[in-house]
């Protein structure tokens, strides 16, 4: 009887550990996806800023 309780407790502990590990991995993956979206947005904003810079420079050169 004692052996059975010990085995069940060990199995439960292993299950909880694995569940915690999987939850941690899922949270890390979600955070990486979020950071990737932020990076992509920043890259698009930077590209638009450079394009606008070029447009304004061309306008100034044409006016001057």
Secondary structure as the mmCIF struct_conf table of DSSP 4:
data_model
#
loop_
_struct_conf.conf_type_id
_struct_conf.id
_struct_conf.beg_label_comp_id
_struct_conf.beg_label_asym_id
_struct_conf.beg_label_seq_id
_struct_conf.end_label_comp_id
_struct_conf.end_label_asym_id
_struct_conf.end_label_seq_id
HELX_RH_AL_P HELX_RH_AL_P1 UNK A 2 UNK A 63
#
